[in-house]
Amino acid sequence: MLRLQVAMLALGLMVAPSTIESYPSYVSLIPNGGEVPDTPNLGHLDPAGETGMSVFGEAFSKATNVWGPALCQEDTDGDGYTNGQELGDPCCTWTESNPAGLITDGLGDPSDGSKVPTNSKLLAGCSSEGAGTTGSGGRDDVVGKVAPGGPMVEPTNGPKTGPVNGGMPPDDDEDDASESAVITAGTAVSALSSVTMGLTMIVAFALAW
């Protein structure tokens, strides 16, 4: 009986690191994942992540935990700003391996409609006048055309205009599936290491008794 209790304790110690390490791994998969003001656990309803997922967390899970154009252009909290605008990636060009151009201040919270972006470049959306440029910053350097969020704008001539079809940018041709596979493989290796360590501890404790 004592050996069984020791084995169960060792198993608990084996599983715990995997649970603790899961949140940091998701943070790196989202632009500014750990930098949203007053939101220590983006994607969850509470700081400890114990009471379920927020609307953004559910959308991220539905997108198989991959930040791509569809999730970036979605407005999960319904405040008129895309998730990309709220998280500093208005043109939906950010990748974990290429964070160039990411805006890090004046962010919003894609899970809370009362926390909208305040940075003027994020409010403007993806345009030649706003964020989303590289190189010299000229018009030819625009990396994507994404209609900005916010209220409808009435021009001097013609009908009211606004975001059309979510303002989906063109595919950046990056193999997001391959990137996701690499991340998944890395997570699997980490989990396997934890399992191996746990089994070693179980055997050691069992032999000691």
Biotite code that builds the C-alpha atoms (Angstrom):
import biotite.structure as struc

atoms = struc.array([
    struc.Atom([0.000, 0.000, 0.000], chain_id="A", res_id=1, res_name="MET", atom_name="CA", element="C"),
    struc.Atom([2.814, 2.356, 0.915], chain_id="A", res_id=2, res_name="LEU", atom_name="CA", element="C"),
    struc.Atom([4.525, 1.680, -2.400], chain_id="A", res_id=3, res_name="ARG", atom_name="CA", element="C"),
    struc.Atom([1.296, 2.522, -4.247], chain_id="A", res_id=4, res_name="LEU", atom_name="CA", element="C"),
    struc.Atom([1.026, 5.849, -2.405], chain_id="A", res_id=5, res_name="GLN", atom_name="CA", element="C"),
    struc.Atom([4.618, 6.689, -3.249], chain_id="A", res_id=6, res_name="VAL", atom_name="CA", element="C"),
    struc.Atom([4.012, 5.807, -6.895], chain_id="A", res_id=7, res_name="ALA", atom_name="CA", element="C"),
    struc.Atom([0.919, 8.053, -7.037], chain_id="A", res_id=8, res_name="MET", atom_name="CA", element="C"),
    struc.Atom([2.893, 10.921, -5.493], chain_id="A", res_id=9, res_name="LEU", atom_name="CA", element="C"),
    struc.Atom([5.637, 10.494, -8.071], chain_id="A", res_id=10, res_name="ALA", atom_name="CA", element="C"),
    struc.Atom([3.040, 10.454, -10.843], chain_id="A", res_id=11, res_name="LEU", atom_name="CA", element="C"),
    struc.Atom([1.617, 13.731, -9.562], chain_id="A", res_id=12, res_name="GLY", atom_name="CA", element="C"),
    struc.Atom([5.052, 15.316, -9.587], chain_id="A", res_id=13, res_name="LEU", atom_name="CA", element="C"),
    struc.Atom([5.514, 14.080, -13.142], chain_id="A", res_id=14, res_name="MET", atom_name="CA", element="C"),
    struc.Atom([2.286, 15.645, -14.442], chain_id="A", res_id=15, res_name="VAL", atom_name="CA", element="C"),
    struc.Atom([2.604, 18.972, -12.622], chain_id="A", res_id=16, res_name="ALA", atom_name="CA", element="C"),
    struc.Atom([5.494, 20.440, -14.701], chain_id="A", res_id=17, res_name="PRO", atom_name="CA", element="C"),
    struc.Atom([3.629, 19.720, -17.929], chain_id="A", res_id=18, res_name="SER", atom_name="CA", element="C"),
    struc.Atom([0.594, 21.659, -16.669], chain_id="A", res_id=19, res_name="THR", atom_name="CA", element="C"),
    struc.Atom([2.669, 24.579, -15.457], chain_id="A", res_id=20, res_name="ILE", atom_name="CA", element="C"),
    struc.Atom([4.611, 24.851, -18.715], chain_id="A", res_id=21, res_name="GLU", atom_name="CA", element="C"),
    struc.Atom([1.536, 24.818, -20.978], chain_id="A", res_id=22, res_name="SER", atom_name="CA", element="C"),
    struc.Atom([0.573, 28.484, -20.485], chain_id="A", res_id=23, res_name="TYR", atom_name="CA", element="C"),
    struc.Atom([3.970, 30.022, -21.356], chain_id="A", res_id=24, res_name="PRO", atom_name="CA", element="C"),
    struc.Atom([4.041, 27.965, -24.539], chain_id="A", res_id=25, res_name="SER", atom_name="CA", element="C"),
    struc.Atom([0.750, 29.518, -25.689], chain_id="A", res_id=26, res_name="TYR", atom_name="CA", element="C"),
    struc.Atom([1.909, 33.050, -24.861], chain_id="A", res_id=27, res_name="VAL", atom_name="CA", element="C"),
    struc.Atom([4.647, 32.812, -27.474], chain_id="A", res_id=28, res_name="SER", atom_name="CA", element="C"),
    struc.Atom([2.140, 31.772, -30.154], chain_id="A", res_id=29, res_name="LEU", atom_name="CA", element="C"),
    struc.Atom([0.226, 35.071, -29.972], chain_id="A", res_id=30, res_name="ILE", atom_name="CA", element="C"),
    struc.Atom([1.545, 38.569, -30.757], chain_id="A", res_id=31, res_name="PRO", atom_name="CA", element="C"),
    struc.Atom([2.072, 40.385, -27.451], chain_id="A", res_id=32, res_name="ASN", atom_name="CA", element="C"),
    struc.Atom([0.618, 37.306, -25.771], chain_id="A", res_id=33, res_name="GLY", atom_name="CA", element="C"),
    struc.Atom([1.946, 38.290, -22.365], chain_id="A", res_id=34, res_name="GLY", atom_name="CA", element="C"),
    struc.Atom([1.864, 42.068, -22.759], chain_id="A", res_id=35, res_name="GLU", atom_name="CA", element="C"),
    struc.Atom([-1.849, 42.953, -22.761], chain_id="A", res_id=36, res_name="VAL", atom_name="CA", element="C"),
    struc.Atom([-2.394, 45.480, -19.921], chain_id="A", res_id=37, res_name="PRO", atom_name="CA", element="C"),
    struc.Atom([-4.214, 44.134, -16.855], chain_id="A", res_id=38, res_name="ASP", atom_name="CA", element="C"),
    struc.Atom([-4.595, 40.734, -18.520], chain_id="A", res_id=39, res_name="THR", atom_name="CA", element="C"),
    struc.Atom([-2.086, 38.320, -16.959], chain_id="A", res_id=40, res_name="PRO", atom_name="CA", element="C"),
    struc.Atom([-3.649, 35.254, -18.588], chain_id="A", res_id=41, res_name="ASN", atom_name="CA", element="C"),
    struc.Atom([-4.856, 36.136, -22.088], chain_id="A", res_id=42, res_name="LEU", atom_name="CA", element="C"),
    struc.Atom([-7.429, 33.626, -23.282], chain_id="A", res_id=43, res_name="GLY", atom_name="CA", element="C"),
    struc.Atom([-8.750, 32.747, -19.825], chain_id="A", res_id=44, res_name="HIS", atom_name="CA", element="C"),
    struc.Atom([-11.396, 34.266, -17.562], chain_id="A", res_id=45, res_name="LEU", atom_name="CA", element="C"),
    struc.Atom([-9.147, 34.583, -14.527], chain_id="A", res_id=46, res_name="ASP", atom_name="CA", element="C"),
    struc.Atom([-5.428, 35.157, -13.914], chain_id="A", res_id=47, res_name="PRO", atom_name="CA", element="C"),
    struc.Atom([-4.888, 31.555, -12.802], chain_id="A", res_id=48, res_name="ALA", atom_name="CA", element="C"),
    struc.Atom([-6.661, 30.091, -15.849], chain_id="A", res_id=49, res_name="GLY", atom_name="CA", element="C"),
    struc.Atom([-8.913, 27.915, -13.682], chain_id="A", res_id=50, res_name="GLU", atom_name="CA", element="C"),
    struc.Atom([-12.439, 29.071, -14.598], chain_id="A", res_id=51, res_name="THR", atom_name="CA", element="C"),
    struc.Atom([-12.559, 28.471, -18.329], chain_id="A", res_id=52, res_name="GLY", atom_name="CA", element="C"),
    struc.Atom([-11.580, 30.297, -21.500], chain_id="A", res_id=53, res_name="MET", atom_name="CA", element="C"),
    struc.Atom([-12.549, 33.778, -22.654], chain_id="A", res_id=54, res_name="SER", atom_name="CA", element="C"),
    struc.Atom([-14.081, 34.441, -26.071], chain_id="A", res_id=55, res_name="VAL", atom_name="CA", element="C"),
    struc.Atom([-10.605, 34.987, -27.503], chain_id="A", res_id=56, res_name="PHE", atom_name="CA", element="C"),
    struc.Atom([-9.319, 31.817, -25.861], chain_id="A", res_id=57, res_name="GLY", atom_name="CA", element="C"),
    struc.Atom([-12.158, 29.848, -27.426], chain_id="A", res_id=58, res_name="GLU", atom_name="CA", element="C"),
    struc.Atom([-11.434, 31.367, -30.847], chain_id="A", res_id=59, res_name="ALA", atom_name="CA", element="C"),
    struc.Atom([-7.714, 30.595, -30.466], chain_id="A", res_id=60, res_name="PHE", atom_name="CA", element="C"),
    struc.Atom([-8.517, 27.001, -29.548], chain_id="A", res_id=61, res_name="SER", atom_name="CA", element="C"),
    struc.Atom([-10.891, 26.715, -32.515], chain_id="A", res_id=62, res_name="LYS", atom_name="CA", element="C"),
    struc.Atom([-8.046, 27.930, -34.744], chain_id="A", res_id=63, res_name="ALA", atom_name="CA", element="C"),
    struc.Atom([-5.967, 24.978, -33.464], chain_id="A", res_id=64, res_name="THR", atom_name="CA", element="C"),
    struc.Atom([-3.810, 27.360, -31.412], chain_id="A", res_id=65, res_name="ASN", atom_name="CA", element="C"),
    struc.Atom([-2.389, 29.013, -34.523], chain_id="A", res_id=66, res_name="VAL", atom_name="CA", element="C"),
    struc.Atom([-2.278, 32.768, -35.102], chain_id="A", res_id=67, res_name="TRP", atom_name="CA", element="C"),
    struc.Atom([-3.245, 33.266, -38.733], chain_id="A", res_id=68, res_name="GLY", atom_name="CA", element="C"),
    struc.Atom([-5.155, 35.741, -40.938], chain_id="A", res_id=69, res_name="PRO", atom_name="CA", element="C"),
    struc.Atom([-8.601, 34.392, -40.007], chain_id="A", res_id=70, res_name="ALA", atom_name="CA", element="C"),
    struc.Atom([-8.081, 34.674, -36.244], chain_id="A", res_id=71, res_name="LEU", atom_name="CA", element="C"),
    struc.Atom([-6.212, 37.954, -36.676], chain_id="A", res_id=72, res_name="CYS", atom_name="CA", element="C"),
    struc.Atom([-9.111, 39.506, -38.623], chain_id="A", res_id=73, res_name="GLN", atom_name="CA", element="C"),
    struc.Atom([-11.790, 38.224, -36.266], chain_id="A", res_id=74, res_name="GLU", atom_name="CA", element="C"),
    struc.Atom([-13.324, 40.637, -33.760], chain_id="A", res_id=75, res_name="ASP", atom_name="CA", element="C"),
    struc.Atom([-13.911, 38.229, -30.899], chain_id="A", res_id=76, res_name="THR", atom_name="CA", element="C"),
    struc.Atom([-15.152, 40.779, -28.364], chain_id="A", res_id=77, res_name="ASP", atom_name="CA", element="C"),
    struc.Atom([-17.314, 42.737, -30.820], chain_id="A", res_id=78, res_name="GLY", atom_name="CA", element="C"),
    struc.Atom([-15.806, 46.155, -30.098], chain_id="A", res_id=79, res_name="ASP", atom_name="CA", element="C"),
    struc.Atom([-15.198, 47.058, -33.750], chain_id="A", res_id=80, res_name="GLY", atom_name="CA", element="C"),
    struc.Atom([-11.476, 46.300, -33.735], chain_id="A", res_id=81, res_name="TYR", atom_name="CA", element="C"),
    struc.Atom([-9.869, 43.148, -35.087], chain_id="A", res_id=82, res_name="THR", atom_name="CA", element="C"),
    struc.Atom([-7.850, 40.874, -32.844], chain_id="A", res_id=83, res_name="ASN", atom_name="CA", element="C"),
    struc.Atom([-4.808, 41.963, -34.831], chain_id="A", res_id=84, res_name="GLY", atom_name="CA", element="C"),
    struc.Atom([-5.446, 45.621, -34.080], chain_id="A", res_id=85, res_name="GLN", atom_name="CA", element="C"),
    struc.Atom([-5.902, 44.859, -30.394], chain_id="A", res_id=86, res_name="GLU", atom_name="CA", element="C"),
    struc.Atom([-2.736, 42.768, -30.155], chain_id="A", res_id=87, res_name="LEU", atom_name="CA", element="C"),
    struc.Atom([-0.413, 45.018, -32.155], chain_id="A", res_id=88, res_name="GLY", atom_name="CA", element="C"),
    struc.Atom([-0.558, 43.153, -35.479], chain_id="A", res_id=89, res_name="ASP", atom_name="CA", element="C"),
    struc.Atom([-3.020, 45.195, -37.586], chain_id="A", res_id=90, res_name="PRO", atom_name="CA", element="C"),
    struc.Atom([-1.747, 43.834, -40.917], chain_id="A", res_id=91, res_name="CYS", atom_name="CA", element="C"),
    struc.Atom([-1.710, 40.206, -39.730], chain_id="A", res_id=92, res_name="CYS", atom_name="CA", element="C"),
    struc.Atom([1.933, 39.681, -40.688], chain_id="A", res_id=93, res_name="THR", atom_name="CA", element="C"),
    struc.Atom([3.338, 38.621, -37.303], chain_id="A", res_id=94, res_name="TRP", atom_name="CA", element="C"),
    struc.Atom([4.867, 35.187, -36.830], chain_id="A", res_id=95, res_name="THR", atom_name="CA", element="C"),
    struc.Atom([6.785, 33.847, -33.867], chain_id="A", res_id=96, res_name="GLU", atom_name="CA", element="C"),
    struc.Atom([9.935, 33.629, -35.985], chain_id="A", res_id=97, res_name="SER", atom_name="CA", element="C"),
    struc.Atom([9.453, 37.063, -37.566], chain_id="A", res_id=98, res_name="ASN", atom_name="CA", element="C"),
    struc.Atom([8.029, 39.603, -35.093], chain_id="A", res_id=99, res_name="PRO", atom_name="CA", element="C"),
    struc.Atom([9.265, 42.625, -37.067], chain_id="A", res_id=100, res_name="ALA", atom_name="CA", element="C"),
    struc.Atom([6.758, 45.459, -37.193], chain_id="A", res_id=101, res_name="GLY", atom_name="CA", element="C"),
    struc.Atom([4.861, 44.389, -34.083], chain_id="A", res_id=102, res_name="LEU", atom_name="CA", element="C"),
    struc.Atom([3.396, 47.333, -32.154], chain_id="A", res_id=103, res_name="ILE", atom_name="CA", element="C"),
    struc.Atom([3.837, 46.867, -28.423], chain_id="A", res_id=104, res_name="THR", atom_name="CA", element="C"),
    struc.Atom([2.106, 49.842, -26.820], chain_id="A", res_id=105, res_name="ASP", atom_name="CA", element="C"),
    struc.Atom([-1.484, 51.046, -26.674], chain_id="A", res_id=106, res_name="GLY", atom_name="CA", element="C"),
    struc.Atom([-2.843, 47.511, -26.964], chain_id="A", res_id=107, res_name="LEU", atom_name="CA", element="C"),
    struc.Atom([-6.418, 46.381, -26.454], chain_id="A", res_id=108, res_name="GLY", atom_name="CA", element="C"),
    struc.Atom([-7.844, 43.139, -25.083], chain_id="A", res_id=109, res_name="ASP", atom_name="CA", element="C"),
    struc.Atom([-9.519, 40.868, -27.674], chain_id="A", res_id=110, res_name="PRO", atom_name="CA", element="C"),
    struc.Atom([-11.579, 39.322, -24.875], chain_id="A", res_id=111, res_name="SER", atom_name="CA", element="C"),
    struc.Atom([-12.914, 42.562, -23.389], chain_id="A", res_id=112, res_name="ASP", atom_name="CA", element="C"),
    struc.Atom([-14.901, 45.050, -25.465], chain_id="A", res_id=113, res_name="GLY", atom_name="CA", element="C"),
    struc.Atom([-14.237, 47.814, -22.935], chain_id="A", res_id=114, res_name="SER", atom_name="CA", element="C"),
    struc.Atom([-10.466, 47.615, -23.480], chain_id="A", res_id=115, res_name="LYS", atom_name="CA", element="C"),
    struc.Atom([-9.838, 48.945, -26.975], chain_id="A", res_id=116, res_name="VAL", atom_name="CA", element="C"),
    struc.Atom([-6.480, 49.891, -28.521], chain_id="A", res_id=117, res_name="PRO", atom_name="CA", element="C"),
    struc.Atom([-5.288, 53.446, -27.942], chain_id="A", res_id=118, res_name="THR", atom_name="CA", element="C"),
    struc.Atom([-2.274, 53.551, -30.251], chain_id="A", res_id=119, res_name="ASN", atom_name="CA", element="C"),
    struc.Atom([-3.116, 55.698, -33.291], chain_id="A", res_id=120, res_name="SER", atom_name="CA", element="C"),
    struc.Atom([-1.420, 53.228, -35.640], chain_id="A", res_id=121, res_name="LYS", atom_name="CA", element="C"),
    struc.Atom([-3.593, 50.416, -34.333], chain_id="A", res_id=122, res_name="LEU", atom_name="CA", element="C"),
    struc.Atom([-6.731, 52.537, -34.548], chain_id="A", res_id=123, res_name="LEU", atom_name="CA", element="C"),
    struc.Atom([-5.918, 53.302, -38.189], chain_id="A", res_id=124, res_name="ALA", atom_name="CA", element="C"),
    struc.Atom([-5.700, 49.618, -39.062], chain_id="A", res_id=125, res_name="GLY", atom_name="CA", element="C"),
    struc.Atom([-3.434, 48.386, -41.832], chain_id="A", res_id=126, res_name="CYS", atom_name="CA", element="C"),
    struc.Atom([-2.778, 51.205, -44.297], chain_id="A", res_id=127, res_name="SER", atom_name="CA", element="C"),
    struc.Atom([0.071, 53.148, -45.847], chain_id="A", res_id=128, res_name="SER", atom_name="CA", element="C"),
    struc.Atom([-0.582, 55.915, -43.325], chain_id="A", res_id=129, res_name="GLU", atom_name="CA", element="C"),
    struc.Atom([-0.606, 53.606, -40.325], chain_id="A", res_id=130, res_name="GLY", atom_name="CA", element="C"),
    struc.Atom([1.149, 50.464, -39.212], chain_id="A", res_id=131, res_name="ALA", atom_name="CA", element="C"),
    struc.Atom([2.151, 47.531, -41.314], chain_id="A", res_id=132, res_name="GLY", atom_name="CA", element="C"),
    struc.Atom([5.023, 49.012, -43.286], chain_id="A", res_id=133, res_name="THR", atom_name="CA", element="C"),
    struc.Atom([8.577, 47.842, -43.615], chain_id="A", res_id=134, res_name="THR", atom_name="CA", element="C"),
    struc.Atom([11.712, 49.291, -45.127], chain_id="A", res_id=135, res_name="GLY", atom_name="CA", element="C"),
    struc.Atom([11.457, 53.019, -45.819], chain_id="A", res_id=136, res_name="SER", atom_name="CA", element="C"),
    struc.Atom([7.806, 53.134, -44.867], chain_id="A", res_id=137, res_name="GLY", atom_name="CA", element="C"),
    struc.Atom([6.648, 54.329, -48.279], chain_id="A", res_id=138, res_name="GLY", atom_name="CA", element="C"),
    struc.Atom([3.434, 53.271, -49.982], chain_id="A", res_id=139, res_name="ARG", atom_name="CA", element="C"),
    struc.Atom([5.149, 50.438, -51.848], chain_id="A", res_id=140, res_name="ASP", atom_name="CA", element="C"),
    struc.Atom([6.289, 48.979, -48.538], chain_id="A", res_id=141, res_name="ASP", atom_name="CA", element="C"),
    struc.Atom([2.815, 48.161, -47.280], chain_id="A", res_id=142, res_name="VAL", atom_name="CA", element="C"),
    struc.Atom([2.774, 44.462, -46.440], chain_id="A", res_id=143, res_name="VAL", atom_name="CA", element="C"),
    struc.Atom([-0.974, 43.958, -46.312], chain_id="A", res_id=144, res_name="GLY", atom_name="CA", element="C"),
    struc.Atom([-4.251, 45.703, -46.920], chain_id="A", res_id=145, res_name="LYS", atom_name="CA", element="C"),
    struc.Atom([-6.561, 45.248, -43.961], chain_id="A", res_id=146, res_name="VAL", atom_name="CA", element="C"),
    struc.Atom([-9.612, 47.419, -43.506], chain_id="A", res_id=147, res_name="ALA", atom_name="CA", element="C"),
    struc.Atom([-9.417, 49.146, -40.100], chain_id="A", res_id=148, res_name="PRO", atom_name="CA", element="C"),
    struc.Atom([-12.015, 48.418, -37.459], chain_id="A", res_id=149, res_name="GLY", atom_name="CA", element="C"),
    struc.Atom([-14.091, 50.949, -35.569], chain_id="A", res_id=150, res_name="GLY", atom_name="CA", element="C"),
    struc.Atom([-17.333, 52.717, -36.503], chain_id="A", res_id=151, res_name="PRO", atom_name="CA", element="C"),
    struc.Atom([-18.609, 53.220, -40.030], chain_id="A", res_id=152, res_name="MET", atom_name="CA", element="C"),
    struc.Atom([-17.206, 56.273, -41.802], chain_id="A", res_id=153, res_name="VAL", atom_name="CA", element="C"),
    struc.Atom([-19.385, 58.442, -44.014], chain_id="A", res_id=154, res_name="GLU", atom_name="CA", element="C"),
    struc.Atom([-17.390, 60.000, -46.885], chain_id="A", res_id=155, res_name="PRO", atom_name="CA", element="C"),
    struc.Atom([-18.276, 63.323, -48.459], chain_id="A", res_id=156, res_name="THR", atom_name="CA", element="C"),
    struc.Atom([-19.558, 61.577, -51.585], chain_id="A", res_id=157, res_name="ASN", atom_name="CA", element="C"),
    struc.Atom([-21.097, 58.152, -51.944], chain_id="A", res_id=158, res_name="GLY", atom_name="CA", element="C"),
    struc.Atom([-22.491, 55.648, -49.444], chain_id="A", res_id=159, res_name="PRO", atom_name="CA", element="C"),
    struc.Atom([-21.106, 54.836, -46.044], chain_id="A", res_id=160, res_name="LYS", atom_name="CA", element="C"),
    struc.Atom([-18.119, 52.559, -46.074], chain_id="A", res_id=161, res_name="THR", atom_name="CA", element="C"),
    struc.Atom([-16.506, 50.282, -43.562], chain_id="A", res_id=162, res_name="GLY", atom_name="CA", element="C"),
    struc.Atom([-14.612, 47.044, -43.230], chain_id="A", res_id=163, res_name="PRO", atom_name="CA", element="C"),
    struc.Atom([-15.532, 44.710, -46.074], chain_id="A", res_id=164, res_name="VAL", atom_name="CA", element="C"),
    struc.Atom([-15.552, 40.972, -45.463], chain_id="A", res_id=165, res_name="ASN", atom_name="CA", element="C"),
    struc.Atom([-13.298, 41.381, -42.437], chain_id="A", res_id=166, res_name="GLY", atom_name="CA", element="C"),
    struc.Atom([-10.578, 43.041, -44.551], chain_id="A", res_id=167, res_name="GLY", atom_name="CA", element="C"),
    struc.Atom([-8.841, 39.717, -45.022], chain_id="A", res_id=168, res_name="MET", atom_name="CA", element="C"),
    struc.Atom([-5.215, 40.207, -46.087], chain_id="A", res_id=169, res_name="PRO", atom_name="CA", element="C"),
    struc.Atom([-3.613, 38.022, -48.728], chain_id="A", res_id=170, res_name="PRO", atom_name="CA", element="C"),
    struc.Atom([-1.924, 34.846, -47.625], chain_id="A", res_id=171, res_name="ASP", atom_name="CA", element="C"),
    struc.Atom([1.661, 35.575, -46.584], chain_id="A", res_id=172, res_name="ASP", atom_name="CA", element="C"),
    struc.Atom([2.701, 32.257, -48.186], chain_id="A", res_id=173, res_name="ASP", atom_name="CA", element="C"),
    struc.Atom([4.363, 31.198, -44.960], chain_id="A", res_id=174, res_name="GLU", atom_name="CA", element="C"),
    struc.Atom([3.789, 27.582, -44.073], chain_id="A", res_id=175, res_name="ASP", atom_name="CA", element="C"),
    struc.Atom([1.822, 28.109, -40.879], chain_id="A", res_id=176, res_name="ASP", atom_name="CA", element="C"),
    struc.Atom([0.981, 24.407, -40.755], chain_id="A", res_id=177, res_name="ALA", atom_name="CA", element="C"),
    struc.Atom([4.670, 23.505, -40.739], chain_id="A", res_id=178, res_name="SER", atom_name="CA", element="C"),
    struc.Atom([5.362, 26.059, -38.029], chain_id="A", res_id=179, res_name="GLU", atom_name="CA", element="C"),
    struc.Atom([2.519, 24.625, -35.968], chain_id="A", res_id=180, res_name="SER", atom_name="CA", element="C"),
    struc.Atom([3.883, 21.119, -36.526], chain_id="A", res_id=181, res_name="ALA", atom_name="CA", element="C"),
    struc.Atom([7.314, 22.155, -35.265], chain_id="A", res_id=182, res_name="VAL", atom_name="CA", element="C"),
    struc.Atom([5.766, 23.720, -32.157], chain_id="A", res_id=183, res_name="ILE", atom_name="CA", element="C"),
    struc.Atom([3.623, 20.643, -31.579], chain_id="A", res_id=184, res_name="THR", atom_name="CA", element="C"),
    struc.Atom([6.656, 18.380, -31.971], chain_id="A", res_id=185, res_name="ALA", atom_name="CA", element="C"),
    struc.Atom([8.584, 20.449, -29.453], chain_id="A", res_id=186, res_name="GLY", atom_name="CA", element="C"),
    struc.Atom([5.710, 20.215, -26.978], chain_id="A", res_id=187, res_name="THR", atom_name="CA", element="C"),
    struc.Atom([5.540, 16.443, -27.496], chain_id="A", res_id=188, res_name="ALA", atom_name="CA", element="C"),
    struc.Atom([9.272, 16.083, -26.797], chain_id="A", res_id=189, res_name="VAL", atom_name="CA", element="C"),
    struc.Atom([8.877, 18.125, -23.611], chain_id="A", res_id=190, res_name="SER", atom_name="CA", element="C"),
    struc.Atom([5.941, 15.976, -22.503], chain_id="A", res_id=191, res_name="ALA", atom_name="CA", element="C"),
    struc.Atom([7.901, 12.780, -23.270], chain_id="A", res_id=192, res_name="LEU", atom_name="CA", element="C"),
    struc.Atom([10.797, 14.034, -21.175], chain_id="A", res_id=193, res_name="SER", atom_name="CA", element="C"),
    struc.Atom([8.423, 14.659, -18.268], chain_id="A", res_id=194, res_name="SER", atom_name="CA", element="C"),
    struc.Atom([6.946, 11.167, -18.608], chain_id="A", res_id=195, res_name="VAL", atom_name="CA", element="C"),
    struc.Atom([10.409, 9.584, -18.680], chain_id="A", res_id=196, res_name="THR", atom_name="CA", element="C"),
    struc.Atom([11.465, 11.532, -15.609], chain_id="A", res_id=197, res_name="MET", atom_name="CA", element="C"),
    struc.Atom([8.289, 10.548, -13.791], chain_id="A", res_id=198, res_name="GLY", atom_name="CA", element="C"),
    struc.Atom([8.678, 6.864, -14.575], chain_id="A", res_id=199, res_name="LEU", atom_name="CA", element="C"),
    struc.Atom([12.284, 6.976, -13.397], chain_id="A", res_id=200, res_name="THR", atom_name="CA", element="C"),
    struc.Atom([11.166, 8.509, -10.102], chain_id="A", res_id=201, res_name="MET", atom_name="CA", element="C"),
    struc.Atom([8.448, 5.874, -9.672], chain_id="A", res_id=202, res_name="ILE", atom_name="CA", element="C"),
    struc.Atom([10.914, 3.024, -10.176], chain_id="A", res_id=203, res_name="VAL", atom_name="CA", element="C"),
    struc.Atom([13.443, 4.633, -7.849], chain_id="A", res_id=204, res_name="ALA", atom_name="CA", element="C"),
    struc.Atom([10.910, 5.106, -5.057], chain_id="A", res_id=205, res_name="PHE", atom_name="CA", element="C"),
    struc.Atom([9.496, 1.602, -5.513], chain_id="A", res_id=206, res_name="ALA", atom_name="CA", element="C"),
    struc.Atom([12.938, 0.001, -5.311], chain_id="A", res_id=207, res_name="LEU", atom_name="CA", element="C"),
    struc.Atom([13.817, 2.062, -2.250], chain_id="A", res_id=208, res_name="ALA", atom_name="CA", element="C"),
    struc.Atom([10.883, 0.595, -0.391], chain_id="A", res_id=209, res_name="TRP", atom_name="CA", element="C"),
])
